[in-house]
């Protein structure tokens, strides 16, 4: 008996030592998992991402998630696809949800469904807001995992509203109210120069997205679900663009093209009393605006609504299988309710699941700062962000058309007619 006890003890000790040895070996030589991340977002986001990677790596010593900050969204997809073609694909990347069709066309990404094996995995995948899955699924498969997602909202300066005789607790809810408020909020100096515009909508980079904040309330979608057909010359689209152009003609919105990046700054410097931009700017404005501001849903016309937006995790098909699995584990880990809640508070993005809003931390945050809940509350009336096959080329066509109308080089109708013809040509091979 004593000998058997001794042998059992020796075996147990050996097994423990082997386990420790394996753990030590994994920690000493973890699997490198390159993770491309776009840094074109507001606030000290990179520190948060670095923190997530470090925490995941500590909990999973067999992996080493390595964030690679690759520039803007547009720069990041170019770098990711270039790396993919050269045989050095990242394991994962956060890219625009609208890049889904392009990544599929390039045969660059693997379906997320390939990694979903357990009941817990299935429950996790079903836990995201359906509005965010609209840009993540096509052809019966899931291609992206929602992460830094958003809707577009209106920010308004409550002090400016009071000064203009407007109710600071009631944002314009319709196009008519928005136009009237913008008239009252626009201020000029003694020489007739505008010192504060009533409203400002940026038109570089994401002009198509801002156009969707007008076409959606006007009851029209810019593309079909398959991403093979656009509706640029629809009269309702032209009417929506005309509403934007007329704000500039009325002098209540800056003339010409407005930079995406300077719009939050113009708001904080009181050069614009209302701005329309992503909820991803919320944390930045909360930290830096020196006045009380409100957040509201996009003004409606025939209906309410906003496009969703933001980025998804994608897993690259040419990465090693072990790296793909690590990327899946990381995407799953970082979108768990508690972390999704913290990410929403750190970044201003919408937390990606209802479960995140049920966490004590995000419940308290929403009670203390109700502006953080506006983008979420807008989800039931939100639509998918504009996306087609060959998305970057088609989007550029639309962006150029919007800018041509705002610059006055074309009428809204002519700009959209020309854009429709060019988009039809690009999309012909996908029909």
RODO-2510 file (C-alpha; in nm, 4 decimals, decimal comma):
residues 431
     n   res          X          Y          Z
     1     x     0,0000     0,0000     0,0000
     2     x     0,2785     0,2327     0,0933
     3     x     0,4537     0,1629    -0,2392
     4     x     0,1287     0,2221    -0,4364
     5     x     0,0677     0,5467    -0,2492
     6     x     0,4244     0,6524    -0,3225
     7     x     0,3844     0,5740    -0,6964
     8     x     0,0525     0,7643    -0,7168
     9     x     0,2124     1,0623    -0,5481
    10     x     0,5073     1,0503    -0,7895
    11     x     0,2764     1,0281    -1,0917
    12     x     0,0655     1,3182    -0,9710
    13     x     0,3731     1,5294    -0,9071
    14     x     0,5130     1,4422    -1,2503
    15     x     0,1831     1,5309    -1,4209
    16     x     0,1732     1,8629    -1,2378
    17     x     0,5297     1,9368    -1,3385
    18     x     0,4581     1,8460    -1,7006
    19     x     0,1562     2,0764    -1,6942
    20     x     0,3614     2,3556    -1,5474
    21     x     0,6333     2,2890    -1,8023
    22     x     0,3805     2,3133    -2,0856
    23     x     0,2444     2,6390    -1,9445
    24     x     0,5932     2,7770    -1,9040
    25     x     0,6766     2,6678    -2,2591
    26     x     0,3614     2,8329    -2,3940
    27     x     0,4363     3,1519    -2,2038
    28     x     0,7925     3,1485    -2,3296
    29     x     0,6959     3,0830    -2,6902
    30     x     0,3355     3,1915    -2,7476
    31     x     0,1741     3,1909    -3,0914
    32     x     0,2053     3,5323    -3,2549
    33     x    -0,1366     3,6645    -3,3620
    34     x    -0,1092     3,9848    -3,5721
    35     x    -0,4097     4,2121    -3,5202
    36     x    -0,4516     4,5122    -3,7539
    37     x    -0,6424     4,7956    -3,5946
    38     x    -0,7475     5,1314    -3,7457
    39     x    -0,6455     5,4270    -3,5326
    40     x    -0,8722     5,6813    -3,7070
    41     x    -1,0980     5,7067    -3,4066
    42     x    -1,1185     5,9741    -3,1380
    43     x    -0,9575     5,9607    -2,7954
    44     x    -0,6729     5,7532    -2,6502
    45     x    -0,8097     5,4336    -2,8014
    46     x    -0,4747     5,2673    -2,8622
    47     x    -0,4058     5,2456    -2,4877
    48     x    -0,7377     5,0686    -2,4394
    49     x    -0,6663     4,8242    -2,7227
    50     x    -0,3171     4,7567    -2,5870
    51     x    -0,4756     4,6868    -2,2487
    52     x    -0,7240     4,4381    -2,3972
    53     x    -0,4449     4,2542    -2,5798
    54     x    -0,2304     4,2356    -2,2651
    55     x    -0,5196     4,1099    -2,0527
    56     x    -0,6170     3,8468    -2,3117
    57     x    -0,2555     3,7315    -2,3479
    58     x    -0,2208     3,6952    -1,9711
    59     x    -0,5347     3,4805    -1,9565
    60     x    -0,4317     3,2816    -2,2671
    61     x    -0,0523     3,2331    -2,2389
    62     x    -0,0499     3,0141    -2,5512
    63     x    -0,1336     3,3225    -2,7614
    64     x     0,0225     3,6640    -2,8128
    65     x    -0,2239     3,9077    -2,9695
    66     x    -0,0136     4,1877    -3,1192
    67     x    -0,2026     4,5075    -3,2148
    68     x    -0,0650     4,6756    -3,5267
    69     x    -0,1965     5,0293    -3,5686
    70     x    -0,2420     5,0636    -3,9400
    71     x    -0,3828     5,4130    -4,0002
    72     x    -0,7320     5,5075    -4,1088
    73     x    -0,9955     5,2526    -4,1949
    74     x    -0,9119     5,3016    -4,5637
    75     x    -0,5383     5,2634    -4,5032
    76     x    -0,5928     4,9582    -4,2848
    77     x    -0,7896     4,7611    -4,5418
    78     x    -0,5286     4,8400    -4,8071
    79     x    -0,2506     4,7181    -4,5772
    80     x    -0,4468     4,4109    -4,4703
    81     x    -0,5256     4,3074    -4,8282
    82     x    -0,1678     4,3757    -4,9413
    83     x    -0,0361     4,1591    -4,6581
    84     x    -0,2923     3,8931    -4,7431
    85     x    -0,1814     3,8803    -5,1098
    86     x     0,1850     3,8635    -5,0116
    87     x     0,1198     3,5568    -4,7961
    88     x     0,1575     3,7401    -4,4654
    89     x    -0,2076     3,7903    -4,3781
    90     x    -0,2969     3,9259    -4,0356
    91     x    -0,4911     3,6789    -3,8243
    92     x    -0,7595     3,9399    -3,7690
    93     x    -0,8380     4,3035    -3,8295
    94     x    -1,1044     4,5523    -3,7334
    95     x    -1,2299     4,6977    -4,0603
    96     x    -1,5444     4,8768    -4,1635
    97     x    -1,8563     4,6628    -4,1580
    98     x    -1,9130     4,7968    -4,5102
    99     x    -1,5960     4,6238    -4,6295
   100     x    -1,7685     4,2854    -4,6014
   101     x    -1,8506     4,2463    -4,9725
   102     x    -1,5029     4,3617    -5,0795
   103     x    -1,3321     4,1159    -4,8436
   104     x    -1,5546     3,8337    -4,9704
   105     x    -1,4812     3,9292    -5,3330
   106     x    -1,1080     3,9158    -5,2536
   107     x    -1,1546     3,5707    -5,0943
   108     x    -0,9680     3,7171    -4,7969
   109     x    -1,1830     3,6212    -4,4984
   110     x    -1,3206     3,3073    -4,3399
   111     x    -1,6829     3,2776    -4,2268
   112     x    -1,7205     3,3207    -3,8528
   113     x    -1,9614     3,0225    -3,8608
   114     x    -1,6599     2,7927    -3,9205
   115     x    -1,5415     2,8611    -3,5639
   116     x    -1,8778     2,8446    -3,3878
   117     x    -1,8917     2,4920    -3,2455
   118     x    -2,0382     2,4930    -2,8934
   119     x    -2,3763     2,5989    -2,7583
   120     x    -2,1992     2,8839    -2,5803
   121     x    -2,0508     2,9981    -2,9137
   122     x    -2,3949     2,9903    -3,0762
   123     x    -2,5524     3,1849    -2,7893
   124     x    -2,2736     3,4443    -2,8113
   125     x    -2,3255     3,4946    -3,1866
   126     x    -2,7015     3,5336    -3,1415
   127     x    -2,6480     3,7913    -2,8700
   128     x    -2,5598     4,0877    -3,0924
   129     x    -2,8115     4,3550    -3,1893
   130     x    -2,9792     4,2493    -3,5178
   131     x    -2,9175     4,5981    -3,6639
   132     x    -2,5428     4,5377    -3,6383
   133     x    -2,5662     4,1943    -3,7991
   134     x    -2,7199     4,3457    -4,1144
   135     x    -2,3707     4,4538    -4,2220
   136     x    -2,2119     4,1335    -4,0878
   137     x    -2,4083     3,8610    -4,2657
   138     x    -2,4858     3,7794    -4,6275
   139     x    -2,5571     3,4661    -4,8277
   140     x    -2,6581     3,2777    -4,5113
   141     x    -2,3167     3,3221    -4,3479
   142     x    -2,1690     3,5486    -4,0826
   143     x    -1,8520     3,7229    -4,1970
   144     x    -1,7851     3,9798    -3,9266
   145     x    -1,8137     4,0188    -3,5488
   146     x    -1,9561     4,3587    -3,4408
   147     x    -1,7092     4,5515    -3,2247
   148     x    -1,6881     4,9301    -3,2520
   149     x    -2,0315     4,9986    -3,3898
   150     x    -2,2290     5,3160    -3,3987
   151     x    -2,5193     5,5105    -3,5317
   152     x    -2,5120     5,8753    -3,6338
   153     x    -2,6569     6,1228    -3,3837
   154     x    -2,7086     6,4968    -3,3441
   155     x    -2,5085     6,6827    -3,0821
   156     x    -2,6434     7,0228    -2,9829
   157     x    -2,5171     7,3057    -2,7643
   158     x    -2,7759     7,3643    -2,4906
   159     x    -2,6352     7,7089    -2,4071
   160     x    -2,6770     7,8149    -2,7701
   161     x    -3,0336     7,6835    -2,7660
   162     x    -3,1158     7,8934    -2,4566
   163     x    -2,9579     8,2027    -2,6127
   164     x    -3,1640     8,1525    -2,9293
   165     x    -3,4866     8,1095    -2,7343
   166     x    -3,5083     7,7369    -2,8039
   167     x    -3,5905     7,4663    -2,5508
   168     x    -3,2493     7,3204    -2,4472
   169     x    -3,4140     6,9929    -2,3528
   170     x    -3,5847     6,9380    -2,6883
   171     x    -3,3791     6,8766    -2,9994
   172     x    -3,5303     6,9277    -3,3470
   173     x    -3,7249     6,6123    -3,4287
   174     x    -3,8175     6,6814    -3,7926
   175     x    -3,6556     6,8396    -4,0973
   176     x    -3,8879     7,1404    -4,0573
   177     x    -3,7894     7,1887    -3,6919
   178     x    -3,4221     7,1374    -3,7794
   179     x    -3,4313     7,4020    -4,0521
   180     x    -3,6124     7,6510    -3,8266
   181     x    -3,3732     7,5891    -3,5350
   182     x    -3,0696     7,6296    -3,7614
   183     x    -3,2005     7,9700    -3,8709
   184     x    -3,2330     8,0870    -3,5099
   185     x    -2,8951     7,9435    -3,4057
   186     x    -2,6905     8,1030    -3,6844
   187     x    -2,5039     8,4108    -3,5582
   188     x    -2,3245     8,6851    -3,7527
   189     x    -2,0849     8,9632    -3,6480
   190     x    -2,1266     9,3326    -3,7285
   191     x    -1,9777     9,2795    -4,0761
   192     x    -2,2225     9,0054    -4,1633
   193     x    -1,9724     8,7232    -4,1251
   194     x    -2,1091     8,4029    -3,9730
   195     x    -1,9587     8,3346    -3,6301
   196     x    -2,1769     8,0348    -3,5491
   197     x    -2,3559     7,8122    -3,7968
   198     x    -2,6858     7,6616    -3,6939
   199     x    -2,5928     7,3173    -3,8223
   200     x    -2,2886     7,1421    -3,9669
   201     x    -2,2759     6,8041    -4,1416
   202     x    -1,9279     6,6846    -4,2487
   203     x    -1,8845     6,5763    -4,6106
   204     x    -1,5320     6,4361    -4,6435
   205     x    -1,4483     6,0698    -4,5931
   206     x    -1,7962     5,9561    -4,5016
   207     x    -2,0179     6,1788    -4,7179
   208     x    -2,2215     5,8730    -4,8229
   209     x    -2,2879     5,7978    -4,4533
   210     x    -2,4019     6,1519    -4,3821
   211     x    -2,6261     6,1375    -4,6889
   212     x    -2,7842     5,8283    -4,5324
   213     x    -2,8838     6,0398    -4,2299
   214     x    -3,1143     6,2201    -4,4753
   215     x    -3,2152     5,9416    -4,7151
   216     x    -3,3143     5,7081    -4,4297
   217     x    -3,5611     5,9579    -4,2757
   218     x    -3,6818     6,0242    -4,6286
   219     x    -3,7844     5,6589    -4,6624
   220     x    -3,5347     5,5305    -4,9182
   221     x    -3,2395     5,2870    -4,9094
   222     x    -2,9295     5,3525    -5,1194
   223     x    -2,8571     4,9880    -5,2071
   224     x    -3,0157     4,6436    -5,2098
   225     x    -2,9220     4,3786    -4,9509
   226     x    -2,7105     4,1840    -5,1992
   227     x    -2,4925     4,4887    -5,2664
   228     x    -2,5451     4,4626    -5,6418
   229     x    -2,7758     4,7567    -5,7122
   230     x    -2,7919     5,1220    -5,6032
   231     x    -3,0711     5,3792    -5,6100
   232     x    -2,8765     5,7051    -5,6360
   233     x    -3,1142     5,8642    -5,8891
   234     x    -3,4267     5,7819    -5,6883
   235     x    -3,6246     6,1101    -5,6479
   236     x    -3,6289     6,0620    -5,2699
   237     x    -3,2463     6,0471    -5,2683
   238     x    -3,2275     6,3645    -5,4754
   239     x    -3,4757     6,5330    -5,2409
   240     x    -3,2654     6,4342    -4,9385
   241     x    -2,9468     6,5748    -5,0931
   242     x    -3,1350     6,8908    -5,1892
   243     x    -3,2345     6,9414    -4,8250
   244     x    -2,8626     6,9379    -4,7314
   245     x    -2,7654     7,1690    -5,0203
   246     x    -3,0436     7,4142    -4,9320
   247     x    -2,9115     7,4464    -4,5756
   248     x    -2,5897     7,5819    -4,7271
   249     x    -2,7816     7,8127    -4,9629
   250     x    -2,9763     7,9488    -4,6648
   251     x    -2,6442     8,0311    -4,4922
   252     x    -2,7188     7,8197    -4,1843
   253     x    -2,4606     7,5523    -4,2790
   254     x    -2,1020     7,6158    -4,3998
   255     x    -2,0714     7,6376    -4,7765
   256     x    -1,8929     7,3698    -4,9755
   257     x    -1,7253     7,0612    -4,8341
   258     x    -1,6846     7,0300    -4,4555
   259     x    -1,4005     6,8239    -4,3109
   260     x    -1,4994     6,5155    -4,1102
   261     x    -1,2209     6,5575    -3,8539
   262     x    -1,2766     6,9260    -3,7738
   263     x    -1,6504     6,9007    -3,7097
   264     x    -1,6266     6,7994    -3,3386
   265     x    -1,3644     7,0745    -3,2929
   266     x    -1,5951     7,3318    -3,4541
   267     x    -1,8688     7,2232    -3,2141
   268     x    -1,6446     7,2564    -2,9112
   269     x    -1,5261     7,6008    -3,0331
   270     x    -1,8924     7,7085    -3,0740
   271     x    -1,8587     7,7554    -3,4499
   272     x    -2,1527     7,5176    -3,4995
   273     x    -2,4493     7,4839    -3,2638
   274     x    -2,5652     7,1451    -3,3982
   275     x    -2,3433     6,8826    -3,5560
   276     x    -2,4319     6,5498    -3,7126
   277     x    -2,1652     6,2843    -3,6613
   278     x    -2,0901     5,9419    -3,5168
   279     x    -2,1635     5,8500    -3,1582
   280     x    -1,7979     5,7463    -3,1579
   281     x    -1,7218     6,1132    -3,0827
   282     x    -1,9284     6,1078    -2,7633
   283     x    -1,6470     6,0327    -2,5187
   284     x    -1,4258     6,2970    -2,6799
   285     x    -1,6989     6,5630    -2,6532
   286     x    -1,7887     6,4582    -2,2987
   287     x    -1,4278     6,5087    -2,1939
   288     x    -1,3567     6,8314    -2,3805
   289     x    -1,6737     7,0364    -2,4431
   290     x    -1,6824     7,3329    -2,2018
   291     x    -2,0600     7,3664    -2,2146
   292     x    -2,3668     7,1532    -2,1544
   293     x    -2,4642     6,9607    -2,4647
   294     x    -2,7418     6,7268    -2,5640
   295     x    -2,7454     6,4191    -2,7859
   296     x    -3,0486     6,3405    -2,9980
   297     x    -3,1652     6,1002    -3,2631
   298     x    -3,1438     6,2096    -3,6251
   299     x    -3,4295     6,4411    -3,7264
   300     x    -3,7005     6,2576    -3,9167
   301     x    -3,9027     6,3385    -4,2235
   302     x    -4,1392     6,0657    -4,3445
   303     x    -3,9876     5,8364    -4,0771
   304     x    -3,7095     5,8333    -3,8171
   305     x    -3,3814     5,6564    -3,8678
   306     x    -3,0059     5,6527    -3,9054
   307     x    -2,7574     5,4169    -4,0685
   308     x    -2,5486     5,1998    -3,8409
   309     x    -2,1750     5,2274    -3,8829
   310     x    -1,8364     5,1330    -3,7496
   311     x    -1,6096     4,8331    -3,7533
   312     x    -1,6228     4,4546    -3,7272
   313     x    -1,3637     4,1885    -3,6506
   314     x    -1,2744     3,9804    -3,9570
   315     x    -1,0652     3,6618    -3,9605
   316     x    -0,8273     3,6194    -4,2534
   317     x    -0,8448     3,2949    -4,4454
   318     x    -0,4733     3,2766    -4,5293
   319     x    -0,3587     3,3045    -4,1671
   320     x    -0,2522     2,9764    -4,0054
   321     x    -0,5412     2,7749    -3,8622
   322     x    -0,4068     2,8192    -3,5082
   323     x    -0,3910     3,1962    -3,5590
   324     x    -0,7472     3,1986    -3,6943
   325     x    -0,8674     3,0119    -3,3864
   326     x    -0,6805     3,2551    -3,1598
   327     x    -0,8401     3,5481    -3,3467
   328     x    -1,1845     3,3946    -3,2939
   329     x    -1,1167     3,3457    -2,9227
   330     x    -1,0005     3,7067    -2,8920
   331     x    -1,3061     3,8457    -3,0766
   332     x    -1,5325     3,6370    -2,8545
   333     x    -1,3465     3,7397    -2,5379
   334     x    -1,3450     4,1123    -2,6105
   335     x    -1,7177     4,1242    -2,6974
   336     x    -1,8367     3,9592    -2,3762
   337     x    -2,0969     4,1799    -2,2014
   338     x    -1,8695     4,3258    -1,9327
   339     x    -1,5957     4,4174    -2,1799
   340     x    -1,8417     4,5434    -2,4414
   341     x    -1,9891     4,7657    -2,1699
   342     x    -1,6481     4,9002    -2,0699
   343     x    -1,5513     4,9541    -2,4366
   344     x    -1,8706     5,1543    -2,4890
   345     x    -1,7896     5,3761    -2,1899
   346     x    -1,4235     5,4153    -2,2955
   347     x    -1,4934     5,4917    -2,6602
   348     x    -1,8491     5,6242    -2,6964
   349     x    -1,9424     5,3443    -2,9378
   350     x    -2,2680     5,1560    -2,8929
   351     x    -2,2246     4,8402    -2,6878
   352     x    -2,2909     4,5559    -2,9310
   353     x    -2,5369     4,3465    -2,7294
   354     x    -2,8401     4,3983    -2,5023
   355     x    -2,6562     4,1926    -2,2382
   356     x    -2,3897     4,4622    -2,2178
   357     x    -2,6555     4,7190    -2,1265
   358     x    -2,7741     4,4867    -1,8480
   359     x    -2,4359     4,4984    -1,6735
   360     x    -2,4332     4,7074    -1,3520
   361     x    -2,1529     4,9282    -1,4851
   362     x    -2,3295     5,0324    -1,8059
   363     x    -2,6657     5,0656    -1,6299
   364     x    -2,5135     5,3161    -1,3859
   365     x    -2,3279     5,4963    -1,6667
   366     x    -2,6533     5,5342    -1,8605
   367     x    -2,8324     5,6707    -1,5525
   368     x    -2,5547     5,9233    -1,4854
   369     x    -2,4999     6,0143    -1,8531
   370     x    -2,8205     5,9418    -2,0494
   371     x    -2,6708     6,0882    -2,3671
   372     x    -2,4835     5,7575    -2,3959
   373     x    -2,8092     5,5708    -2,4567
   374     x    -2,9352     5,7744    -2,7533
   375     x    -2,7452     5,5825    -3,0200
   376     x    -2,8657     5,2506    -2,8767
   377     x    -3,2254     5,3707    -2,8588
   378     x    -3,2031     5,4614    -3,2265
   379     x    -3,1182     5,1030    -3,3308
   380     x    -3,4795     4,9844    -3,3830
   381     x    -3,5212     5,2400    -3,6637
   382     x    -3,1685     5,2091    -3,8011
   383     x    -3,0718     5,0633    -4,1386
   384     x    -2,7556     4,8973    -4,2663
   385     x    -2,4722     5,1282    -4,3606
   386     x    -2,4368     5,1690    -4,7376
   387     x    -2,2304     4,8838    -4,8786
   388     x    -2,1919     4,7150    -5,2153
   389     x    -1,9529     4,4904    -5,3984
   390     x    -1,6386     4,6810    -5,5030
   391     x    -1,7401     4,9043    -5,2163
   392     x    -1,4544     5,1526    -5,2181
   393     x    -1,5019     5,2434    -5,5862
   394     x    -1,8800     5,2718    -5,5623
   395     x    -1,8577     5,4696    -5,2395
   396     x    -1,6091     5,7093    -5,3975
   397     x    -1,8537     5,7687    -5,6821
   398     x    -2,1242     5,8562    -5,4297
   399     x    -1,8942     6,0707    -5,2137
   400     x    -1,7818     6,2683    -5,5197
   401     x    -2,1450     6,3223    -5,6236
   402     x    -2,2432     6,4537    -5,2792
   403     x    -1,9470     6,6915    -5,2780
   404     x    -2,0250     6,8108    -5,6330
   405     x    -2,3762     6,9065    -5,5212
   406     x    -2,2497     7,0789    -5,2052
   407     x    -1,9832     7,2660    -5,4050
   408     x    -2,2460     7,3771    -5,6534
   409     x    -2,0653     7,2296    -5,9540
   410     x    -2,3720     7,0096    -6,0226
   411     x    -2,7337     7,0097    -5,9203
   412     x    -2,8353     6,7331    -5,6833
   413     x    -3,0317     6,5644    -5,9622
   414     x    -2,7433     6,5760    -6,2119
   415     x    -2,4882     6,4585    -5,9520
   416     x    -2,7015     6,1593    -5,8579
   417     x    -2,7832     6,0767    -6,2207
   418     x    -2,4125     6,0708    -6,3110
   419     x    -2,3287     5,8675    -6,0004
   420     x    -2,6016     5,6140    -6,0809
   421     x    -2,4627     5,5596    -6,4303
   422     x    -2,1069     5,5081    -6,3029
   423     x    -2,2138     5,2778    -6,0189
   424     x    -2,4231     5,0686    -6,2609
   425     x    -2,1125     5,0254    -6,4768
   426     x    -1,8968     4,9152    -6,1805
   427     x    -2,1594     4,6746    -6,0448
   428     x    -2,2537     4,5208    -6,3818
   429     x    -2,0291     4,2174    -6,3326
   430     x    -2,1793     4,1360    -5,9914
   431     x    -2,5412     4,1044    -6,1117
***
